Amino acid sequence: MITIHTDGASRGNPGAAAIAYVIEGLPERIEQARTIGTTTNNQAEYQALLAALTKLADMGPTSQDIECIADSELMIKQLRGEYRVKDELLRPHYQAILTLVRQLEVDGNTFSFTAVRRAQNKRADQLANLALDGQL
């Protein structure tokens, strides 16, 4: 099983923003974080998951159960199809994520999307804040 923890952070909403992800279940644990300019928290959450899935797709996993975990209940419910994506600025990120998921599913991978509290997403949250603070 591959587990992806993602977090997006925005100070000001919109404001200075950063993304972070942690991928576990591969031969090596991958942690990435970076600033992304000025955007909203929801856009940063989507961009974090998109960056993580892009990295994962480059690695070419096959026949894996992939769990995507985030503390954005809105994003998770939208990706599960429980909520519609009404925000025009989120829709391109949403579509790009679904495209990557479909590509990865062709190789026998399965996906689940799980919303958790920030405390259960601690490392991704920490990395996003470190990036915002210029400490990475």
Summary of the structure (lengths in Angstrom):
residues: 136
radius of gyration: 13.9
end to end distance: 28.3
largest distance: 40.6
contacts: 450
relative contact order: 0.24
helix: 42%
strand: 31%
